[in-house]
């Protein structure tokens, strides 16, 4: 019996169309029906009822409500434990807290900010002084990640974020030598690439196509940490980002799902969509 792969998306922001095409090609090769559903055009009065022979993957941001409605305890997903509802934002901060508790090294972080001057000064000292990073919760693709280099900038930026009701964290700034994007599937890293920050931008995700990836072989320890970080976030498939500082220390930056992987297919010579399908078909 031919099986169905339901691939959810919301519109076609940059990179999504390519991702969908790559999934469709993988489905064609595997003899699986590819069923893309755009959450902006779906008929919510007659959604399909998914069963044990169906595969479900939310391929991009924005289609969480559609995913909620299709999730059940029978359909095959990329979650370690299929949730009744998926979190409706892109906040990766809870994943960082879980990883920190498991001893995975990450940029030192103040998770809740008291804007009192005495506390702010203590935070900055605790994080090693300026520059520091402010990262808004539920931000993505580098938007909302702000490098602060002075006290006056810190105070004015926090005043603004507070005035619009935006929650944020404060992190130490890592003077980065390079970064790593690791694609985790199940209990292993199936693709690993290194990238360097763009000139005149400290962020690793300022936009699709902005980074140049090169394949890299990683050690067992980094492999284990990436898999652990992914599993702590309840994902069997994710993109895990690490930063390496000038002294060679590695820091977990975040766990991404949905995750961009298109650039790594050719760079690493790995059929990532095909491997994901194979994995889900065996669940």
N, C-alpha and C positions, 0 to 999 in steps of 0.2 A: 504494500500500500504506500502510495506516494505521500510524503508528509509535507506540512505547511510551515513556512518560516515567516512569522508576522514581524515585520520590521517597522517600528514606529518612528515618526519624525514630525516636526512642526515646521512646515514651510521648507525653504531651501536657503538658509543662510550659508555663508561661504564654507565650502568643504563638505556639506551634507549631500549634495547631489552625487559627488564622486564616491562618497561612502556607500550610498545606496546602489550605485552601479556596480561597485566591487562586491557587495553582498549578492546582488542578483547574478553576477557572473559565477560566483561560488555556488549558489543554489543550482544554477543550470548544470554545472559540472557534476554536482552531487545527486542530481535527480530529485531536487526538493522544489516544491512550489514556492516562489517568492511572492509574498503578499505585503506590499508597502501600504501603510495607512498614514495619511497626513492628518494630524489632529485638528488642523484648521478646516478640513473638508469632510471629516468623518460624519456619518449619520448616527448620532448618538441614540436614536430611537430603535436601531436594529443592528447593534454590534454583534460580531460573531461570538459564539460561545466556544472557548478553546478547551481542548481536552488533552489527554495524556500523549497523543501522537503529534501535538502541535508544539512549535518552538516560538518563544516570544522574546524579542530584544528591542529595547528602547534605544535608538541609535543617536539621539541628539537631545538637547535641552528643550523643554517647553511642553513635551507631550506626556507629562506625568499623570494627569487626570485620566487620559486615555489608557495609560498603562494600568492605573489603579482598577479601572473598570474591567480590564481583560485578565488581570492576575487572578489565579486560583491555585489550589494546592495540587492540581494535576498537570498543568502546563509546564513545559521545560523552560527554565530561565537560567540566567547567569549568576543568580544569587546562591550563596551557600545555604541560606535558609530563606525560602520565598516569603516575603512580607505580605501582609494583607493590604498595606498601603505603602507606596514609595514616598520618601520625604519629598515635599514639593518645593525644593529650592536646591541650589547648587553649593550649599554651605559644606565645605570640606573640613571645617574646624573640629567638629566632633571626632572625625577620624584621627586628627592630629592628637587629640587628648588620649584616645585609646592607644595610639602608637607610643606616645610618651610613657604611658603607664606600663607598657611592655618593654621599655628600655631602648626603643629605637631612637637614635639621636636625630634631633630636629632643631631648627633655629629656636633659640630661647624665646619664649612667648609669654606675654601677659594677656590672659584670655578675657578679662573684664576690666574696663578702664574707669577709674575714678578720676574725674577731671580736676580735682583739687591740686593746686600747684605743688604742694609738698609730695603728694603721691606721684605726680608726673615726673618730678625730678628724681624720685627714688626709682621709678620704672626705667628711666633713661640710664641711670647709673647701673642698675641691675643688668641691662641689656648691653653694657659696654660702651655707652656714650653714643653720640651722633656719628653717622646717620642711623636712624631707626626706620622701620617699615610699619606703616599703618595699612592694614588690609581689611576692607569692608567684608562683612559676612554676606554670603550669597552672591559674591562677585565671581566673574569668570573671565577667561581669556585675557587676564592681566588688567582688565578694567577694574578700578577700585583698589589697586595696589599702589601705594604712594610712598615715595622715599622722602623722608624728612631730615633736613640737614642742620636745622637750627631751632633754638627754643621758640623764637617768634613764629616760625612756620608751624611748629608743633601745636602751639596754643591756638592759632587762628584756624588751622585745619580741623582740630578737634572741636572747636566751637561750631564750625560749619557742619560737620558730620552729626554732631549732637542736635543741632537746630532742625535738621531734616529727619531726625529719628533713625539715623543709620547706625546700626551696631558695627563694631569693629574691634580688631585686636591690635596689639603692638608687638613687633618682633625685632630681634636683633638683625642687623644687616650683614649678610654674608658676602664678603668680597670674593666673588665667584671666579674660579679658574675655568670651570666648565660645568655643564649639566648633563644629566642622563634621563632618557625616557625609556622605561622598561615596560613591556607588555606582558602582563601576567595572565596565564590561562591555567586554571586548576592549581596544581602544585608546582608549577615551573614558570620561569621566564622564557617566552618563546621568541622574543625579539628584543634586542637592546641596542640603543644608539646613543651617541654622545653629541652634544651641541654646544656651541659657544654663544654667549649673549651678543645681541646686536650692538653695533656701535651707537653710542648716545642713548641707549635704553638698557636699564638694568633688569627688565622683566623677561621671563622665559616664555611668555605666552601672549605677546602683544598682538598676535593675529596669525591666522593660518598662512603658511608659506613664508613666514618671517624668519624662521630658523632653518639653518642648514644642518642636516643630520648626517652622521657618519657611523657605520657599524662599529661596535666595540664588543670585546669579550669581557664579561664581568666575572668576578670571583664568586665562590660558593656563599660567602657571607652576605654579600649584597643581594644575591639571588634569594637567599632565605629571608632577608629583611623585606624585600619587595613582596614576596608571597605572603609573609605574615601581615604586612600592612594592608594588602588587598583583602585578606580574609577577615581581618579585624573590622574592615569596612563592610563586610558581608558580601563581597564580590568574588566570584570565580574568574571574572574577566575584567581587567582594568588597565589603565595606564598609570604607572607609578613614577613620580618625578623625584630625583635626588639632585642636590647641588654639591659640588666639590669646591672647597675653599683653597686658598693659595698654599696651604700647608698639607693638602691631600686629605683633609677630613671630609667625610661624607655626611650630608644632612638630608633627611626625608623632608621634601617640600609638600607634596600632597598626593592623594589618591584620586584618580579621575575616572568617573563613569557616569554618563557615556564618555568615551575617550576617542581622541583622534588617533588614527593609526595609518592612514593612507600613505604618508610619506615613508613609513618604515617598511612597507611591503617591498618596494624596489631596493631601498637602501640596504636592508638586511637580507633580502632574498627569501622572505618568508611569506607564505600564503596565509596571512592572518585571518581573513574572513573564512577561508576554507577550514583552517584548524579550529576556529570557533564552532563552525557547523558540525564538524566531526565530533567535537567534544559534547555538544548539546544532543546530538543524535544518540550518543552512548549513555546518556543519563538515564 
